[in-house]
């Protein structure tokens, strides 16, 4: 797929992912939000402590939130390194 994409297209997809992430974490988060809403609307025995989405997510996925977050600058630098690697190997057109 990368062979048929321009560097501008890759950059656009990267920027879109920053705004609207997709993948396993976002899917579990969406499910956790719904489950926590249902749980908080029902009487529970948590003594006033509301459910949060992470209560309904697998631990390894929920813990991603607790890991050190990368800054936007670090993400852009990583993207630039990746683009350079594709350019050197000839896998990137128009870049």
C-alpha positions in Angstrom: 0.0 0.0 0.0 2.8 2.4 0.8 4.2 2.0 -2.7 1.1 3.6 -4.1 0.8 6.5 -1.6 2.5 9.8 -1.9 4.3 11.4 1.0 1.5 14.0 1.2 -1.1 11.2 1.5 0.9 9.5 4.3 1.1 12.8 6.1 -2.6 13.4 5.7 -3.4 9.9 7.2 -1.0 10.6 10.1 -2.7 13.9 10.9 -6.1 12.3 10.6 -5.0 9.6 13.1 -3.9 12.3 15.5 -7.4 13.8 15.4 -9.4 10.6 15.2 -7.4 7.6 16.5 -8.5 4.1 15.3 -7.6 0.7 16.4 -8.0 -1.6 19.4 -7.6 1.0 22.1 -10.2 3.3 20.7 -12.6 0.4 20.2 -12.2 -0.8 23.8 -12.6 2.8 25.0 -15.8 3.2 23.2 -17.1 0.0 24.7 -15.9 1.0 28.1 -17.7 4.4 27.9 -21.0 2.7 27.1 -20.6 0.1 29.8 -19.7 2.7 32.4 -22.7 4.7 31.5 -25.0 1.7 32.0 -23.2 0.8 35.2 -23.5 4.3 36.6 -27.2 4.5 35.7 -27.9 1.3 37.7 -27.7 1.0 41.4 -24.4 -0.5 42.4 -22.6 -1.5 45.6 -19.5 0.7 44.9 -20.5 3.1 47.6 -20.8 6.2 45.4 -17.7 5.5 43.4 -18.7 5.9 39.7 -17.5 3.5 37.1 -15.0 4.7 34.6 -14.4 3.3 31.1 -11.1 1.7 32.1 -13.1 -0.5 34.6 -14.5 -2.4 31.5 -11.3 -2.6 29.4 -8.6 -5.2 29.4 -5.8 -4.1 31.8 -3.0 -4.0 29.3 -5.1 -1.8 27.0 -6.4 0.4 29.8 -2.9 0.8 31.2 -1.8 2.5 28.0 -3.3 5.7 29.4 -1.0 5.5 32.4 2.1 5.2 30.2 4.2 8.2 29.5 2.5 10.1 26.7 4.5 11.2 23.7 4.4 14.8 22.8 3.2 16.0 19.5 6.8 17.0 18.6 8.1 13.4 19.4 5.3 11.9 17.2 6.2 14.3 14.3 9.9 13.4 14.7 9.1 9.7 14.6 7.0 10.2 11.5 9.8 12.1 9.8 12.3 9.3 10.6 9.8 6.8 9.1 9.3 8.8 6.0 13.1 9.1 5.5 13.5 5.4 5.8 10.9 4.8 3.1 12.5 7.4 0.9 15.9 5.7 1.2 14.5 2.3 0.4 12.6 3.7 -2.6 9.2 2.6 -1.1 7.9 6.2 -1.1 6.8 8.0 -4.2 6.8 11.8 -4.6 8.6 12.3 -1.4 
